[in-house]
Amino acid sequence: MIAAMLTFAIVLLFTFIGAAAVLTIADCAVKARHAYAQLMREAALMEAGFAVQVPTQELRMRRAPVRLTPDRRAVPMRLRQLPACAVA
């Protein structure tokens, strides 16, 4: 009885995971087909001599580049020899 329920649970789990994987792959294929068609339209326009204008939603504002001068590293301190009484 428990073995049958466990088997049914495992089969149900694999079925659910398989269905989710198939749906994910189908969604990615639809999005990829749309993106490919968009690229082909833009390529045809570019070959015809037109410039494609980017929608304003896709433009990102970039902040001004920050110019930093390299930090000067302090000269490392040289090891000083300590008197023998201080070491011991």
N, CA, C and O atoms as a CHARMM CRD file, in Angstrom:
* protein
*
  352
    1    1 MET  N      0.82200  -1.19400   0.00000 PROA 1      0.00000
    2    1 MET  CA     0.00000   0.00000   0.00000 PROA 1      0.00000
    3    1 MET  C      0.86900   1.26100   0.00000 PROA 1      0.00000
    4    1 MET  O      0.65500   2.17600  -0.79600 PROA 1      0.00000
    5    2 ILE  N      1.85500   1.29200   0.91000 PROA 2      0.00000
    6    2 ILE  CA     2.73100   2.46500   0.98500 PROA 2      0.00000
    7    2 ILE  C      3.61400   2.54000  -0.26000 PROA 2      0.00000
    8    2 ILE  O      3.89600   3.62800  -0.76200 PROA 2      0.00000
    9    3 ALA  N      4.04800   1.38100  -0.75400 PROA 3      0.00000
   10    3 ALA  CA     4.89100   1.36900  -1.94700 PROA 3      0.00000
   11    3 ALA  C      4.12200   1.89900  -3.15200 PROA 3      0.00000
   12    3 ALA  O      4.69000   2.60600  -3.98400 PROA 3      0.00000
   13    4 ALA  N      2.84700   1.56800  -3.25400 PROA 4      0.00000
   14    4 ALA  CA     2.04200   2.04600  -4.36600 PROA 4      0.00000
   15    4 ALA  C      1.83700   3.55300  -4.27200 PROA 4      0.00000
   16    4 ALA  O      1.88300   4.24600  -5.28900 PROA 4      0.00000
   17    5 MET  N      1.61200   4.06800  -3.06600 PROA 5      0.00000
   18    5 MET  CA     1.43900   5.50500  -2.88700 PROA 5      0.00000
   19    5 MET  C      2.73800   6.25200  -3.18600 PROA 5      0.00000
   20    5 MET  O      2.73200   7.31800  -3.80100 PROA 5      0.00000
   21    6 LEU  N      3.85700   5.66600  -2.73600 PROA 6      0.00000
   22    6 LEU  CA     5.15300   6.28100  -3.00200 PROA 6      0.00000
   23    6 LEU  C      5.44300   6.29200  -4.50200 PROA 6      0.00000
   24    6 LEU  O      5.94100   7.28500  -5.03200 PROA 6      0.00000
   25    7 THR  N      5.13500   5.20200  -5.17600 PROA 7      0.00000
   26    7 THR  CA     5.32600   5.13800  -6.61800 PROA 7      0.00000
   27    7 THR  C      4.45400   6.17000  -7.32300 PROA 7      0.00000
   28    7 THR  O      4.91300   6.86000  -8.23400 PROA 7      0.00000
   29    8 PHE  N      3.19600   6.27400  -6.90000 PROA 8      0.00000
   30    8 PHE  CA     2.28900   7.25100  -7.49500 PROA 8      0.00000
   31    8 PHE  C      2.79400   8.67800  -7.26000 PROA 8      0.00000
   32    8 PHE  O      2.70900   9.51500  -8.15900 PROA 8      0.00000
   33    9 ALA  N      3.31900   8.96500  -6.06300 PROA 9      0.00000
   34    9 ALA  CA     3.83800  10.30300  -5.75600 PROA 9      0.00000
   35    9 ALA  C      5.04800  10.62900  -6.62300 PROA 9      0.00000
   36    9 ALA  O      5.18000  11.75000  -7.11300 PROA 9      0.00000
   37   10 ILE  N      5.92300   9.65900  -6.81100 PROA 10     0.00000
   38   10 ILE  CA     7.10900   9.89100  -7.63600 PROA 10     0.00000
   39   10 ILE  C      6.71600  10.11300  -9.09500 PROA 10     0.00000
   40   10 ILE  O      7.25600  10.99900  -9.75700 PROA 10     0.00000
   41   11 VAL  N      5.77500   9.30800  -9.59900 PROA 11     0.00000
   42   11 VAL  CA     5.31800   9.46900 -10.97800 PROA 11     0.00000
   43   11 VAL  C      4.65300  10.83000 -11.15100 PROA 11     0.00000
   44   11 VAL  O      4.87200  11.50200 -12.15900 PROA 11     0.00000
   45   12 LEU  N      3.85000  11.23900 -10.18400 PROA 12     0.00000
   46   12 LEU  CA     3.18800  12.53900 -10.24600 PROA 12     0.00000
   47   12 LEU  C      4.21200  13.67200 -10.22800 PROA 12     0.00000
   48   12 LEU  O      4.07000  14.65400 -10.95700 PROA 12     0.00000
   49   13 LEU  N      5.23600  13.53600  -9.40000 PROA 13     0.00000
   50   13 LEU  CA     6.28700  14.54100  -9.32500 PROA 13     0.00000
   51   13 LEU  C      7.01800  14.65900 -10.66400 PROA 13     0.00000
   52   13 LEU  O      7.21200  15.76500 -11.16700 PROA 13     0.00000
   53   14 PHE  N      7.42000  13.52800 -11.24000 PROA 14     0.00000
   54   14 PHE  CA     8.12200  13.56500 -12.51900 PROA 14     0.00000
   55   14 PHE  C      7.22800  14.09500 -13.63000 PROA 14     0.00000
   56   14 PHE  O      7.70200  14.79600 -14.52400 PROA 14     0.00000
   57   15 THR  N      5.94500  13.77000 -13.58500 PROA 15     0.00000
   58   15 THR  CA     5.01600  14.28400 -14.58600 PROA 15     0.00000
   59   15 THR  C      4.90800  15.80200 -14.49600 PROA 15     0.00000
   60   15 THR  O      4.93400  16.49500 -15.51300 PROA 15     0.00000
   61   16 PHE  N      4.78600  16.31100 -13.27600 PROA 16     0.00000
   62   16 PHE  CA     4.69600  17.75400 -13.06900 PROA 16     0.00000
   63   16 PHE  C      5.96700  18.45500 -13.52300 PROA 16     0.00000
   64   16 PHE  O      5.90300  19.48800 -14.18900 PROA 16     0.00000
   65   17 ILE  N      7.11200  17.90500 -13.17100 PROA 17     0.00000
   66   17 ILE  CA     8.38900  18.51200 -13.55500 PROA 17     0.00000
   67   17 ILE  C      8.56700  18.45600 -15.07500 PROA 17     0.00000
   68   17 ILE  O      9.06200  19.41000 -15.67600 PROA 17     0.00000
   69   18 GLY  N      8.16900  17.35200 -15.69400 PROA 18     0.00000
   70   18 GLY  CA     8.26900  17.24000 -17.15400 PROA 18     0.00000
   71   18 GLY  C      7.37800  18.24700 -17.85900 PROA 18     0.00000
   72   18 GLY  O      7.78300  18.86500 -18.84400 PROA 18     0.00000
   73   19 ALA  N      6.14900  18.41300 -17.34400 PROA 19     0.00000
   74   19 ALA  CA     5.22900  19.38800 -17.94800 PROA 19     0.00000
   75   19 ALA  C      5.78300  20.80600 -17.80000 PROA 19     0.00000
   76   19 ALA  O      5.70700  21.60400 -18.73300 PROA 19     0.00000
   77   20 ALA  N      6.33900  21.11800 -16.63100 PROA 20     0.00000
   78   20 ALA  CA     6.92200  22.45000 -16.41500 PROA 20     0.00000
   79   20 ALA  C      8.10500  22.67600 -17.35700 PROA 20     0.00000
   80   20 ALA  O      8.27600  23.77400 -17.88700 PROA 20     0.00000
   81   21 ALA  N      8.91800  21.64300 -17.56600 PROA 21     0.00000
   82   21 ALA  CA    10.06900  21.77900 -18.46600 PROA 21     0.00000
   83   21 ALA  C      9.61400  22.00300 -19.90900 PROA 21     0.00000
   84   21 ALA  O     10.18200  22.83400 -20.61700 PROA 21     0.00000
   85   22 VAL  N      8.58900  21.26400 -20.34600 PROA 22     0.00000
   86   22 VAL  CA     8.08200  21.42300 -21.70900 PROA 22     0.00000
   87   22 VAL  C      7.50800  22.81700 -21.90000 PROA 22     0.00000
   88   22 VAL  O      7.75200  23.44600 -22.92900 PROA 22     0.00000
   89   23 LEU  N      6.74600  23.31300 -20.92200 PROA 23     0.00000
   90   23 LEU  CA     6.17600  24.65100 -21.01600 PROA 23     0.00000
   91   23 LEU  C      7.26800  25.72700 -21.03800 PROA 23     0.00000
   92   23 LEU  O      7.16100  26.71200 -21.76800 PROA 23     0.00000
   93   24 THR  N      8.30600  25.53100 -20.24400 PROA 24     0.00000
   94   24 THR  CA     9.42100  26.49200 -20.22500 PROA 24     0.00000
   95   24 THR  C     10.13300  26.52500 -21.57300 PROA 24     0.00000
   96   24 THR  O     10.44600  27.59800 -22.08900 PROA 24     0.00000
   97   25 ILE  N     10.38500  25.35700 -22.13800 PROA 25     0.00000
   98   25 ILE  CA    11.05400  25.30100 -23.43400 PROA 25     0.00000
   99   25 ILE  C     10.18000  25.91800 -24.51800 PROA 25     0.00000
  100   25 ILE  O     10.68600  26.61600 -25.39600 PROA 25     0.00000
  101   26 ALA  N      8.87800  25.67000 -24.46700 PROA 26     0.00000
  102   26 ALA  CA     7.97400  26.25400 -25.45300 PROA 26     0.00000
  103   26 ALA  C      7.94500  27.77600 -25.33700 PROA 26     0.00000
  104   26 ALA  O      7.93500  28.47800 -26.34800 PROA 26     0.00000
  105   27 ASP  N      7.93000  28.28800 -24.09700 PROA 27     0.00000
  106   27 ASP  CA     7.93500  29.73400 -23.89000 PROA 27     0.00000
  107   27 ASP  C      9.22000  30.35300 -24.42800 PROA 27     0.00000
  108   27 ASP  O      9.18100  31.39800 -25.07600 PROA 27     0.00000
  109   28 CYS  N     10.35500  29.71300 -24.16200 PROA 28     0.00000
  110   28 CYS  CA    11.63300  30.22100 -24.66900 PROA 28     0.00000
  111   28 CYS  C     11.67000  30.18300 -26.19300 PROA 28     0.00000
  112   28 CYS  O     12.22500  31.08700 -26.81800 PROA 28     0.00000
  113   29 ALA  N     11.08700  29.14800 -26.80100 PROA 29     0.00000
  114   29 ALA  CA    11.07200  29.05600 -28.25700 PROA 29     0.00000
  115   29 ALA  C     10.23300  30.17500 -28.86600 PROA 29     0.00000
  116   29 ALA  O     10.61600  30.75300 -29.88300 PROA 29     0.00000
  117   30 VAL  N      9.09600  30.48300 -28.25300 PROA 30     0.00000
  118   30 VAL  CA     8.24000  31.55800 -28.76000 PROA 30     0.00000
  119   30 VAL  C      8.96500  32.91100 -28.64700 PROA 30     0.00000
  120   30 VAL  O      8.94400  33.71400 -29.58000 PROA 30     0.00000
  121   31 LYS  N      9.60000  33.14900 -27.50000 PROA 31     0.00000
  122   31 LYS  CA    10.33700  34.40500 -27.31300 PROA 31     0.00000
  123   31 LYS  C     11.51500  34.50000 -28.27900 PROA 31     0.00000
  124   31 LYS  O     11.79500  35.57000 -28.81800 PROA 31     0.00000
  125   32 ALA  N     12.20400  33.38000 -28.49700 PROA 32     0.00000
  126   32 ALA  CA    13.34400  33.38200 -29.41100 PROA 32     0.00000
  127   32 ALA  C     12.89300  33.63800 -30.84200 PROA 32     0.00000
  128   32 ALA  O     13.57000  34.35400 -31.58100 PROA 32     0.00000
  129   33 ARG  N     11.76100  33.06500 -31.24800 PROA 33     0.00000
  130   33 ARG  CA    11.25200  33.28300 -32.59300 PROA 33     0.00000
  131   33 ARG  C     10.88800  34.75400 -32.79600 PROA 33     0.00000
  132   33 ARG  O     11.14400  35.32800 -33.85500 PROA 33     0.00000
  133   34 HSD  N     10.28800  35.35200 -31.77000 PROA 34     0.00000
  134   34 HSD  CA     9.92700  36.77300 -31.85300 PROA 34     0.00000
  135   34 HSD  C     11.18600  37.64900 -31.94800 PROA 34     0.00000
  136   34 HSD  O     11.23800  38.58400 -32.74600 PROA 34     0.00000
  137   35 ALA  N     12.19000  37.34000 -31.13300 PROA 35     0.00000
  138   35 ALA  CA    13.43000  38.12200 -31.15600 PROA 35     0.00000
  139   35 ALA  C     14.14600  37.97000 -32.50000 PROA 35     0.00000
  140   35 ALA  O     14.70000  38.93600 -33.02400 PROA 35     0.00000
  141   36 TYR  N     14.13400  36.75200 -33.05600 PROA 36     0.00000
  142   36 TYR  CA    14.77600  36.52600 -34.35300 PROA 36     0.00000
  143   36 TYR  C     14.06400  37.30100 -35.45700 PROA 36     0.00000
  144   36 TYR  O     14.70700  37.89400 -36.32300 PROA 36     0.00000
  145   37 ALA  N     12.73800  37.29300 -35.42100 PROA 37     0.00000
  146   37 ALA  CA    11.98100  38.04100 -36.42600 PROA 37     0.00000
  147   37 ALA  C     12.26300  39.53800 -36.31100 PROA 37     0.00000
  148   37 ALA  O     12.38400  40.22700 -37.32400 PROA 37     0.00000
  149   38 GLN  N     12.36700  40.03800 -35.08900 PROA 38     0.00000
  150   38 GLN  CA    12.68300  41.45400 -34.87000 PROA 38     0.00000
  151   38 GLN  C     14.06200  41.78800 -35.43600 PROA 38     0.00000
  152   38 GLN  O     14.24100  42.81800 -36.08600 PROA 38     0.00000
  153   39 LEU  N     15.02800  40.91300 -35.18600 PROA 39     0.00000
  154   39 LEU  CA    16.38400  41.14900 -35.70600 PROA 39     0.00000
  155   39 LEU  C     16.41200  41.11800 -37.23000 PROA 39     0.00000
  156   39 LEU  O     17.12500  41.90500 -37.85400 PROA 39     0.00000
  157   40 MET  N     15.65000  40.22500 -37.82500 PROA 40     0.00000
  158   40 MET  CA    15.62400  40.15600 -39.28700 PROA 40     0.00000
  159   40 MET  C     14.97500  41.41000 -39.88000 PROA 40     0.00000
  160   40 MET  O     15.42500  41.89800 -40.91700 PROA 40     0.00000
  161   41 ARG  N     13.93100  41.93700 -39.24300 PROA 41     0.00000
  162   41 ARG  CA    13.32200  43.18600 -39.71500 PROA 41     0.00000
  163   41 ARG  C     14.31400  44.33400 -39.61500 PROA 41     0.00000
  164   41 ARG  O     14.44000  45.13000 -40.54600 PROA 41     0.00000
  165   42 GLU  N     15.02300  44.42400 -38.48900 PROA 42     0.00000
  166   42 GLU  CA    16.00800  45.49000 -38.31900 PROA 42     0.00000
  167   42 GLU  C     17.15100  45.34900 -39.32400 PROA 42     0.00000
  168   42 GLU  O     17.64800  46.34900 -39.84200 PROA 42     0.00000
  169   43 ALA  N     17.56800  44.11600 -39.60100 PROA 43     0.00000
  170   43 ALA  CA    18.64400  43.90300 -40.57900 PROA 43     0.00000
  171   43 ALA  C     18.19400  44.33000 -41.97600 PROA 43     0.00000
  172   43 ALA  O     18.96800  44.92000 -42.72900 PROA 43     0.00000
  173   44 ALA  N     16.94200  44.02800 -42.31600 PROA 44     0.00000
  174   44 ALA  CA    16.42800  44.43600 -43.63200 PROA 44     0.00000
  175   44 ALA  C     16.36700  45.95400 -43.73300 PROA 44     0.00000
  176   44 ALA  O     16.67800  46.51600 -44.78300 PROA 44     0.00000
  177   45 LEU  N     15.97100  46.62200 -42.65700 PROA 45     0.00000
  178   45 LEU  CA    15.94800  48.08100 -42.66800 PROA 45     0.00000
  179   45 LEU  C     17.34900  48.66200 -42.78900 PROA 45     0.00000
  180   45 LEU  O     17.56400  49.63600 -43.51100 PROA 45     0.00000
  181   46 MET  N     18.30000  48.06500 -42.08200 PROA 46     0.00000
  182   46 MET  CA    19.67900  48.55600 -42.14000 PROA 46     0.00000
  183   46 MET  C     20.25000  48.37900 -43.54800 PROA 46     0.00000
  184   46 MET  O     20.96300  49.25300 -44.04000 PROA 46     0.00000
  185   47 GLU  N     19.94100  47.25400 -44.19700 PROA 47     0.00000
  186   47 GLU  CA    20.43100  47.02600 -45.55500 PROA 47     0.00000
  187   47 GLU  C     19.79000  48.00400 -46.53800 PROA 47     0.00000
  188   47 GLU  O     20.39500  48.35800 -47.54900 PROA 47     0.00000
  189   48 ALA  N     18.56200  48.43900 -46.24000 PROA 48     0.00000
  190   48 ALA  CA    17.88200  49.39200 -47.11000 PROA 48     0.00000
  191   48 ALA  C     18.38500  50.81400 -46.89900 PROA 48     0.00000
  192   48 ALA  O     18.04100  51.71200 -47.66700 PROA 48     0.00000
  193   49 GLY  N     19.19500  51.02700 -45.86900 PROA 49     0.00000
  194   49 GLY  CA    19.77900  52.33700 -45.64200 PROA 49     0.00000
  195   49 GLY  C     19.09600  53.14700 -44.56200 PROA 49     0.00000
  196   49 GLY  O     19.40100  54.32700 -44.38700 PROA 49     0.00000
  197   50 PHE  N     18.18300  52.53800 -43.83900 PROA 50     0.00000
  198   50 PHE  CA    17.51200  53.24900 -42.75100 PROA 50     0.00000
  199   50 PHE  C     18.20200  52.93800 -41.43800 PROA 50     0.00000
  200   50 PHE  O     18.79200  51.87200 -41.26700 PROA 50     0.00000
  201   51 ALA  N     18.11900  53.88200 -40.51600 PROA 51     0.00000
  202   51 ALA  CA    18.65700  53.66600 -39.17400 PROA 51     0.00000
  203   51 ALA  C     17.49800  53.34100 -38.23900 PROA 51     0.00000
  204   51 ALA  O     16.47600  54.02700 -38.24500 PROA 51     0.00000
  205   52 VAL  N     17.66000  52.31000 -37.45000 PROA 52     0.00000
  206   52 VAL  CA    16.61300  51.88600 -36.52300 PROA 52     0.00000
  207   52 VAL  C     16.69200  52.75500 -35.28000 PROA 52     0.00000
  208   52 VAL  O     17.75600  52.90300 -34.67800 PROA 52     0.00000
  209   53 GLN  N     15.56200  53.32700 -34.90300 PROA 53     0.00000
  210   53 GLN  CA    15.52600  54.15500 -33.70400 PROA 53     0.00000
  211   53 GLN  C     15.14200  53.28300 -32.52300 PROA 53     0.00000
  212   53 GLN  O     14.15900  52.54400 -32.57700 PROA 53     0.00000
  213   54 VAL  N     15.91900  53.37300 -31.46100 PROA 54     0.00000
  214   54 VAL  CA    15.68500  52.55900 -30.27100 PROA 54     0.00000
  215   54 VAL  C     14.57100  53.18800 -29.45600 PROA 54     0.00000
  216   54 VAL  O     14.57900  54.39800 -29.23200 PROA 54     0.00000
  217   55 PRO  N     13.59900  52.37900 -29.00100 PROA 55     0.00000
  218   55 PRO  CA    12.54700  52.93900 -28.14800 PROA 55     0.00000
  219   55 PRO  C     13.12800  53.50300 -26.85500 PROA 55     0.00000
  220   55 PRO  O     14.14100  53.01900 -26.35100 PROA 55     0.00000
  221   56 THR  N     12.47400  54.52500 -26.33200 PROA 56     0.00000
  222   56 THR  CA    13.02300  55.18800 -25.14200 PROA 56     0.00000
  223   56 THR  C     13.02000  54.28200 -23.92700 PROA 56     0.00000
  224   56 THR  O     13.79200  54.51100 -22.99600 PROA 56     0.00000
  225   57 GLN  N     12.17400  53.25500 -23.90600 PROA 57     0.00000
  226   57 GLN  CA    12.16900  52.34900 -22.75500 PROA 57     0.00000
  227   57 GLN  C     13.47400  51.56800 -22.67300 PROA 57     0.00000
  228   57 GLN  O     13.88200  51.15800 -21.58700 PROA 57     0.00000
  229   58 GLU  N     14.12600  51.36100 -23.79900 PROA 58     0.00000
  230   58 GLU  CA    15.33900  50.56500 -23.81800 PROA 58     0.00000
  231   58 GLU  C     16.60500  51.40000 -23.61700 PROA 58     0.00000
  232   58 GLU  O     17.69200  50.84500 -23.45500 PROA 58     0.00000
  233   59 LEU  N     16.47300  52.70900 -23.62600 PROA 59     0.00000
  234   59 LEU  CA    17.63600  53.56000 -23.39300 PROA 59     0.00000
  235   59 LEU  C     17.92300  53.61700 -21.89900 PROA 59     0.00000
  236   59 LEU  O     17.00700  53.73500 -21.08500 PROA 59     0.00000
  237   60 ARG  N     19.15200  53.53700 -21.56000 PROA 60     0.00000
  238   60 ARG  CA    19.55000  53.63200 -20.15700 PROA 60     0.00000
  239   60 ARG  C     20.42200  54.85800 -19.98000 PROA 60     0.00000
  240   60 ARG  O     21.29300  55.15200 -20.79900 PROA 60     0.00000
  241   61 MET  N     20.17400  55.54600 -18.92100 PROA 61     0.00000
  242   61 MET  CA    21.01500  56.69800 -18.62300 PROA 61     0.00000
  243   61 MET  C     22.28600  56.18900 -17.95400 PROA 61     0.00000
  244   61 MET  O     22.23900  55.44100 -16.97700 PROA 61     0.00000
  245   62 ARG  N     23.39800  56.60500 -18.49100 PROA 62     0.00000
  246   62 ARG  CA    24.67200  56.21900 -17.89400 PROA 62     0.00000
  247   62 ARG  C     25.19200  57.38200 -17.08000 PROA 62     0.00000
  248   62 ARG  O     25.10000  58.54000 -17.48800 PROA 62     0.00000
  249   63 ARG  N     25.73100  57.06200 -15.93900 PROA 63     0.00000
  250   63 ARG  CA    26.33000  58.13800 -15.15700 PROA 63     0.00000
  251   63 ARG  C     27.68400  58.47900 -15.76000 PROA 63     0.00000
  252   63 ARG  O     28.29400  57.68200 -16.47200 PROA 63     0.00000
  253   64 ALA  N     28.12200  59.66500 -15.45700 PROA 64     0.00000
  254   64 ALA  CA    29.39400  60.13000 -16.00200 PROA 64     0.00000
  255   64 ALA  C     30.51900  59.23500 -15.50000 PROA 64     0.00000
  256   64 ALA  O     30.50100  58.80000 -14.34900 PROA 64     0.00000
  257   65 PRO  N     31.48900  58.96100 -16.35100 PROA 65     0.00000
  258   65 PRO  CA    32.58500  58.10400 -15.89100 PROA 65     0.00000
  259   65 PRO  C     33.37000  58.77900 -14.77700 PROA 65     0.00000
  260   65 PRO  O     33.64000  59.97900 -14.82000 PROA 65     0.00000
  261   66 VAL  N     33.71700  58.00600 -13.81300 PROA 66     0.00000
  262   66 VAL  CA    34.45700  58.52200 -12.66200 PROA 66     0.00000
  263   66 VAL  C     35.93800  58.29400 -12.93000 PROA 66     0.00000
  264   66 VAL  O     36.37400  57.17200 -13.18400 PROA 66     0.00000
  265   67 ARG  N     36.68500  59.35700 -12.87000 PROA 67     0.00000
  266   67 ARG  CA    38.12700  59.24100 -13.09000 PROA 67     0.00000
  267   67 ARG  C     38.82900  59.29600 -11.74900 PROA 67     0.00000
  268   67 ARG  O     38.72000  60.27000 -11.00400 PROA 67     0.00000
  269   68 LEU  N     39.52400  58.26500 -11.47400 PROA 68     0.00000
  270   68 LEU  CA    40.23600  58.17600 -10.20900 PROA 68     0.00000
  271   68 LEU  C     41.72800  58.16100 -10.48200 PROA 68     0.00000
  272   68 LEU  O     42.20700  57.51500 -11.41400 PROA 68     0.00000
  273   69 THR  N     42.42700  58.86900  -9.66700 PROA 69     0.00000
  274   69 THR  CA    43.87900  58.76800  -9.75600 PROA 69     0.00000
  275   69 THR  C     44.28900  57.56100  -8.92500 PROA 69     0.00000
  276   69 THR  O     43.71400  57.30900  -7.86600 PROA 69     0.00000
  277   70 PRO  N     45.25400  56.83200  -9.38700 PROA 70     0.00000
  278   70 PRO  CA    45.64500  55.64600  -8.62300 PROA 70     0.00000
  279   70 PRO  C     46.17800  56.05200  -7.24600 PROA 70     0.00000
  280   70 PRO  O     46.91500  57.02700  -7.10000 PROA 70     0.00000
  281   71 ASP  N     45.78700  55.28700  -6.27200 PROA 71     0.00000
  282   71 ASP  CA    46.25200  55.56300  -4.90900 PROA 71     0.00000
  283   71 ASP  C     47.75300  55.30200  -4.82500 PROA 71     0.00000
  284   71 ASP  O     48.27100  54.31700  -5.35100 PROA 71     0.00000
  285   72 ARG  N     48.41200  56.19900  -4.16000 PROA 72     0.00000
  286   72 ARG  CA    49.83700  55.96900  -3.93200 PROA 72     0.00000
  287   72 ARG  C     49.97600  55.10600  -2.69400 PROA 72     0.00000
  288   72 ARG  O     49.41400  55.38600  -1.63500 PROA 72     0.00000
  289   73 ARG  N     50.71900  54.08300  -2.86500 PROA 73     0.00000
  290   73 ARG  CA    50.91400  53.18800  -1.72000 PROA 73     0.00000
  291   73 ARG  C     52.07700  53.71600  -0.88700 PROA 73     0.00000
  292   73 ARG  O     53.09200  54.18200  -1.40400 PROA 73     0.00000
  293   74 ALA  N     51.88700  53.62500   0.38600 PROA 74     0.00000
  294   74 ALA  CA    52.94100  54.06500   1.28100 PROA 74     0.00000
  295   74 ALA  C     54.14900  53.13900   1.12900 PROA 74     0.00000
  296   74 ALA  O     54.01200  51.94300   0.87500 PROA 74     0.00000
  297   75 VAL  N     55.29800  53.71100   1.28800 PROA 75     0.00000
  298   75 VAL  CA    56.51300  52.91100   1.20900 PROA 75     0.00000
  299   75 VAL  C     56.50200  51.95100   2.38900 PROA 75     0.00000
  300   75 VAL  O     56.34200  52.38000   3.53100 PROA 75     0.00000
  301   76 PRO  N     56.66800  50.66200   2.13000 PROA 76     0.00000
  302   76 PRO  CA    56.61300  49.72100   3.25400 PROA 76     0.00000
  303   76 PRO  C     57.74300  49.99700   4.24500 PROA 76     0.00000
  304   76 PRO  O     58.87700  50.29600   3.87000 PROA 76     0.00000
  305   77 MET  N     57.39400  49.88600   5.49100 PROA 77     0.00000
  306   77 MET  CA    58.39200  50.12400   6.53300 PROA 77     0.00000
  307   77 MET  C     59.40100  48.97600   6.52400 PROA 77     0.00000
  308   77 MET  O     59.04700  47.80500   6.39000 PROA 77     0.00000
  309   78 ARG  N     60.62200  49.34300   6.66700 PROA 78     0.00000
  310   78 ARG  CA    61.66200  48.32700   6.72200 PROA 78     0.00000
  311   78 ARG  C     61.69900  47.73300   8.11900 PROA 78     0.00000
  312   78 ARG  O     61.46800  48.41400   9.11800 PROA 78     0.00000
  313   79 LEU  N     61.99000  46.46600   8.15500 PROA 79     0.00000
  314   79 LEU  CA    62.07900  45.81300   9.45900 PROA 79     0.00000
  315   79 LEU  C     63.30500  46.34100  10.19300 PROA 79     0.00000
  316   79 LEU  O     64.41800  46.38300   9.66900 PROA 79     0.00000
  317   80 ARG  N     63.05100  46.72500  11.38500 PROA 80     0.00000
  318   80 ARG  CA    64.16000  47.20400  12.19500 PROA 80     0.00000
  319   80 ARG  C     64.68200  46.07800  13.06600 PROA 80     0.00000
  320   80 ARG  O     63.91400  45.25500  13.56500 PROA 80     0.00000
  321   81 GLN  N     65.93000  46.05100  13.23700 PROA 81     0.00000
  322   81 GLN  CA    66.47800  45.04200  14.11600 PROA 81     0.00000
  323   81 GLN  C     66.24800  45.49200  15.55500 PROA 81     0.00000
  324   81 GLN  O     66.57800  46.61400  15.93900 PROA 81     0.00000
  325   82 LEU  N     65.67900  44.59300  16.32800 PROA 82     0.00000
  326   82 LEU  CA    65.41600  44.89400  17.71800 PROA 82     0.00000
  327   82 LEU  C     66.56000  44.43300  18.57700 PROA 82     0.00000
  328   82 LEU  O     67.24500  43.46500  18.24800 PROA 82     0.00000
  329   83 PRO  N     66.76400  45.10300  19.64600 PROA 83     0.00000
  330   83 PRO  CA    67.81200  44.63100  20.56500 PROA 83     0.00000
  331   83 PRO  C     67.46900  43.25100  21.09400 PROA 83     0.00000
  332   83 PRO  O     66.29300  42.89500  21.17800 PROA 83     0.00000
  333   84 ALA  N     68.43900  42.50000  21.43800 PROA 84     0.00000
  334   84 ALA  CA    68.23900  41.12700  21.89200 PROA 84     0.00000
  335   84 ALA  C     67.37700  41.05900  23.14900 PROA 84     0.00000
  336   84 ALA  O     66.66500  40.07500  23.34800 PROA 84     0.00000
  337   85 CYS  N     67.42600  42.07600  23.99500 PROA 85     0.00000
  338   85 CYS  CA    66.64500  42.03100  25.22000 PROA 85     0.00000
  339   85 CYS  C     65.15500  42.21200  24.92600 PROA 85     0.00000
  340   85 CYS  O     64.31600  41.69600  25.66500 PROA 85     0.00000
  341   86 ALA  N     64.82200  42.92000  23.88400 PROA 86     0.00000
  342   86 ALA  CA    63.42100  43.14100  23.53300 PROA 86     0.00000
  343   86 ALA  C     62.79700  41.91100  22.88800 PROA 86     0.00000
  344   86 ALA  O     61.59400  41.67700  23.01100 PROA 86     0.00000
  345   87 VAL  N     63.62200  41.12600  22.19900 PROA 87     0.00000
  346   87 VAL  CA    63.12600  39.94000  21.53000 PROA 87     0.00000
  347   87 VAL  C     62.84600  38.84500  22.52000 PROA 87     0.00000
  348   87 VAL  O     61.84300  38.14300  22.39200 PROA 87     0.00000
  349   88 ALA  N     63.67500  38.68100  23.47400 PROA 88     0.00000
  350   88 ALA  CA    63.54700  37.56700  24.42400 PROA 88     0.00000
  351   88 ALA  C     62.48800  37.74500  25.43200 PROA 88     0.00000
  352   88 ALA  O     62.28900  36.87600  26.28000 PROA 88     0.00000
